[in-house]
Structures are given as C-alpha cells and as structure tokens.
Amino acid sequence: MKLSLKHKTLISVALFVVIFAGLLVAATFTDLEVSHILTDKALPDGAYLADDFFGVFFEIVGSAAIYVVIAICACILFWFALKVVPKKPWNYILAVAFFAAGVVAFWFVFSDIYKYSIEHILRDAYVTGGNEMLRYDLIHELEDKGAFIAVEVLCALALNALCVLTMKNVKVETLKKLVKFVLAFVVMAVVSNVLVMIIKVPAGRMRYRAMNSTAGQAMGGFDNFTRWYVMTGNNDVFDSKALFGYSDGFKSFPSGHTCAAGMVYAFIMLIDVLDIKKTWQKACIWGGTVVATMLVAISRIVVGAHFFSDVLMGGTLAFVSMIIAREIFICKGAHLKAVFGKGYLGGDDTDDTPCESEEEPTEDEIAEAEAETTDTPAVAE
C-alpha cells in the first residue's frame, strides 16, 4: 500500500522529532563522559590541540563543504548567465562576477586548510616563556604570508575553471531548475550559519580542550563544564587568546564546523530539482550526506573541540534549514498543503511540484501492470 504525501510527511516529522529528542536527552546527560572516551589517546593531558590523525584531518578539511557548495552554485550561475540571460553585455558581466565568486569560494577552501594545518604544525612549537599570545601572533603572521596566499589563489582559479568546464554541457532547462537549488542553498546557508554565530557568543560554553589545557586546568579543569542550555557569557569575561593562545576557547556550543559540514545536506534537494527517481540514487545521496556530516561531527568530539550536544545542534541546524529552504523554493509548500489542506497556503489545486511526483515503479509493479493488461478481455465494438 502506497502512503499519501500527507502520511509520509507526518511520519517523517514524527521520526525526526523522536530521534532528535532522544539524541538530545542522551547528549545532555552524557556530554562529558562521551568526550572523555573519544578524546582518550587523541588529546594529550594539558594540550589544547589534539594529535590524532582522524580528528586532525577532519578539523583541517571539515569546514570546506560550505565553500565547495558555494563554488558549485557559482558555476551554475556562471552558465545560467551565459545561456539564459538574454541581454548583452550584462550576461558576460554576470558570468565574470559568478566566476570570480567561485574562485573566492575555492580560495576559502585552501585558506582554511592552510590555516588549520599551520595551527597543528605549530602545536608543539617552542614559544619563549610559554607566551600564548606570542604563539597566536606567530600563527596569524604565517597565515598572512603573501606567497602562500598567491598559491591558494592559483589553486582556487584552477579548481574553479575545472568546475566550470565540467558543467559546460548542462542543458538550459536543467540550469533553470538548478537556479532554484542555488536560491534554496543560499537561504539554508545563511539561516543556519547566522544562527550558529548568534548563539555561540552568549552561550560562551568552554571547550573540552580548553578545560584540558594547562591554563584550563589552572582554572579548575572539568569543573568548568556546563550543559548545552546554560548561557554563561564567558566570552565577555575571559580573554581566550591570552589564556589558551586561541580565540575560540569559549565558543563550543553549537558546532560551527559541523554546521558547515552539514551544508552537504543541500545535495538532498537535487533529488527533487532533477527529479531523481531511482531508489538507489536517492539512498546514495541521503546516505552520503549523513555519513559525511557524521564523520566531521565525531572528529570534533575526538579533538576536544566540541561536546556531543554541540555537534548534534550544529548538524541539526544545517538539516532543518535545508528542509525549510527546500519546502519554500522547491516544493512550493507541497508538504504543508498535504498536511493542512490546499487552502492553507493558497495556490491552484492542480499545482504539481517535484516533491509530489511519483517514484519510479519497481520491476514487480511493472510486471504486475503488464499482467493485468494481458488478462483484461477486449471489449467488443
């Protein structure tokens, strides 16, 4: 028996609420214990940065997802400007602007990789007198080296050119559909990441690795642990750079890295935008995006950067923002209409959106339909 869109929507929402609530309750009572277990042998006693390969690798590349998706969106708009925008020279001007935006996005990828790599390379660097502010200044001095920035820009230029060439043969009709994907992603990215930034400062939750550091232990170590819902305002009280040599010691909740990694959830919208029917393709998209986000989330706990509840909230903000953007720009309120009735949001009852399209019939269903057709006696004229 096939479920209606209304029943599918209600079941999906119920499952999400139950799973999220269960994980949040578990995280609320096990945050510190989970961090103790996962940081064991990864975060040395008294250290702020971990030396675990898995954790460090995803700390370096974990936030790149948001910039990669932005670059892909810029490539889509590049070809949209050239193939769809009718007026010249505005189409060329827009194309150049979108190409530049793609280069900037890819530059952020390489810039982030370089920044986090430098931090870990200098993790055990000798700093006279243990002056953490000197270490902080040294890291940022290396980050600003012109030669490295030039290399980053060249790599970004090459990667963006490859991205543009890859999309060269995309049809005009497909580009028009993909613009909806771009608009939805922009809303998704802005909403989720702005919320993360708004919450981080007043929350002021002390990172696990900050408590583990020498300076953190002098302040009471893990006695400074607070639950995710407590707004401490520590960012206004303590100078993180002076204490730990890093400016983010009190920015644990929610996880920005996990939220940035969760931008890959945007690819789920392509199922509706491109009208993907095959079940295995849908499963790969859903499974791939969830696994990618989970790997970054786990790595953030391993390096002591975040607690279980931090990454849960960061990933959830990304996912929920995607669902909202998808409903507005791609599904056109189809799920809301299915649950509350067509008149709830207005619109024509005959409206058809990609989200309401039927799935591709299975081989058994096709065979059954053919059998019924064969068995049906012909009607005499």
Protein Blocks (a to p, Z undefined) as FASTA:
>chain_A
ZZdfklmmmmmmmmmmmmmmmmmmmmmmmmmmmmmmmmgoklcghiabdcbfklmmmmmm
mmmmmmmmmmmmmmmmmmmmmmmmmbdcklmmmmmmmmmmmmmmmmmmmmmmmmmmmmmm
mmmpccehhiaklmmmmmmmmmmpmklmmmmmmmmmmmmmmmmmmmmmpcfklmmmmmmm
mmmmmmmmmmmmmmmmmmmmmnopacfklmmpmklmmnnpjmlpccfklcgklmmmpcfk
lmnopaklmmmbccfklmmmmmmmmmmmmmmmnopablklmmmmmmmmmmmmmmmmmmmm
mnopacfklmmmmmmmmmmmmmmmmmmmmnnommmmmmnojklngpjfkbccfklpccdd
dfklmmmmmmmmmmpccddZZ
